[in-house]
Amino acid sequence: MFMFQRGKRVLAVVSTGATLALASGAALASTDSGVGTLRAFGQDAVSALSGLRPIVNAGAAPAIVSGGSSFTVSIGDTGTVSNKLLVTVPLTITCTGQVFSSMQVEQPSGQDVAHAFAQLQPACDGVTRTFAVTAIAQNAPFKPGTAVVSVFATVCGGFTCQSETTTGTTKLRRS
C-alpha cells in the first residue's frame, strides 16, 4: 500500500510540473519577447542536436533486415540549399531486396519549422552508393545552417516487411 501511495505522489508532482511548464510556455508565447525566447530555445535545441551522429552508420550492421533483404543508411555531414527551396543531402545507402524509402528535412524558419520531403528508390543490389537526394521545401524557406534529416525505410523480403527511421543532422550550405 505504501508503494502505491508513493507512486500517486510522484505522479502528482510530475503532472504538476508538466502543467506549470506548459502554462509558462503559453504565457511566453503570448508576448513578443516571449516568442523570441521560445525561438532561441528551439534554435539551441537544434544546435544541441547537431552534435549527434546518425543512429546507423554505413559501416554498421544493417539497420533493417527482413527475409534476406536489408537497408543501411548514413546521412552526410553537409548538404546544400538552393534558392531557399531545394535542399540536397548526401545519403550513403547499402541495400538488398525491395526497399521503399523517403527523406524528410526540417529546420527552424522564423516562427515556423521548414519541412522538405523526397522519395527515393535506390538500386538495392548490395553495393554501397552515395545519392544526392533533393527535397523541395513545403511550407517555409530553408537557410544555411543545421537541419535535422530523417530517412524512413520499409524493407520487404518474402512475406514480411519491416520499417525503420534513421535521424541525424547535416549542415546546409548555400549552393
N, C-alpha and C positions, 0 to 999 in steps of 0.2 A: 504494500500500500504506500509506503514511504517513497519508493521509486516513482510510482505513478504521480504522486503529488509534486515531486521534484520536477518531473517531466512537464507537468502542466505549468509550473512556474517558469521554467526555461522557455517554453513555447510562448507564454505571455510576454516575457521580456523581449524575445526575438521579434514577435509580432508588433510590439510597441515601438521597438527600434526601427523596423521597416516602415511603419506608419509615419513616424517622425521624419525619416529620410525622404519619403515620398512627398510629405507636406512641405518640407524645406525645398525640395526641387520644384514643386508647383509654385511656391512663393517666389523663388529666384526667377522662374520663367515669366513672371508677371511684370518684371521691371527690365528696362534696357540694360542696366549694369548687371543684373542677374543673368540675363541671356548671354552677355559677354562672358560671365564667369562659367556658365554651363558649357559654352562653346570652347573656352580654354580647357576645361576639364576633359571634354571629348577629344580635343587635339592632343592633350597629354596622354590620354588612354591609347590613341593610335600610335603616338611616339613610343610608348612603352611596349606596344605590340611589335614595333619594328625591330626590336632586338631578338624576337623569337624566330626560330628557324622553322621550316616546314616540318610537319609531323612525320612525313615519309620522305626519305631521300632516295635518289635513283639507285644508289649502291646498296640499299637495304633490301630485306626480303620483300616479296611482293605485298602491296597494300591489300589487294583483294585477290583471292583465289577461289574459283568456283568451277568445279567439274573439269579441271585441266586448263581453264582459262585464267589469265592473271592480268593485273594492271598495277604499274608503279609510276608515280609522277614526282617530279621535283620542280618547284616554282623558282624561276630565275630571280637573281638579286636585283636586276634593273630592267625596267621596261620604258616605254615611251608614251607620250601623249601628244597627239597631233590635232591642232585646231580646237582644243578643249573637248573634242567629241570622240576621237578614236584613241583607244587605249590598246597598246600592243605589249603582251607579256610573253617571254620565252618559257615554254614548258618542255621539260625533258621527260619523255614517256617511253616506257617499255611495256608492251602488252602482247598477249596471245588470245586468240579466240574472238568472240563477239563482244565489243565494248561500245557503250553509249556514254558520252561524256559531255560536260559543259563547264564553262568557266564564268565566274562572277567576280567583278572588281568593284570595291567600294572605297570611297574617300570622302571626308568631310568637305562640304562645299557651302560656305555661308551658313545659313540656318538649317540646311538640308544635308543629306548624305547622297553623294552622286553614286549611281549604280550603272554598271555596264555588263552586258551579257553576251556570250558567244557559245555556239555549239561547235564541237569538234568531233571528227570521226577519223582517228588515227589508223594508219595501217598497222594491224596487230599480228606481226609475224615473229615476235621475239627480239627484233632488232631495236636498240635504243636510238631514238631520234629526238632532235630538238625542233619544236614547232614554234613559230612566231604567231601567236593566236591574237587576233584583233577583235576587240569588243566595241560596241557602239554605245555611247552614253545614252541613257534612257530619260533621265529627269533633271539633271543638273550638270554643269560643266566640270571637267577634271582639270587639275593643275599639276605642275611638277611638285613632287613630294612623296611621302609614304602613302601607299594604298594597301588594303587588305585584299588578298586574292584567295578565292575558294574554287577548288576543282571538284566537281561531282562526277562520279563514275558508277555505272552499273555494268557488271561483267556477267555474261551468261555462258554457261557450259553445260552440255547435256540438258537436263530438265530443271536446272536450278539457276537462279540469278542472285547476285549479292551486290549491295550498294555501299559506297564509302565516300566520305568527304575529306579532302586534304586542304588545310588552310595555312597560309603563310603571308608574308609581306614582301613588297617589292618597292623599290624607289623609282618613281616615274620621272623621266627627264623629257624635256621638250625635244621633239624630233625635227 
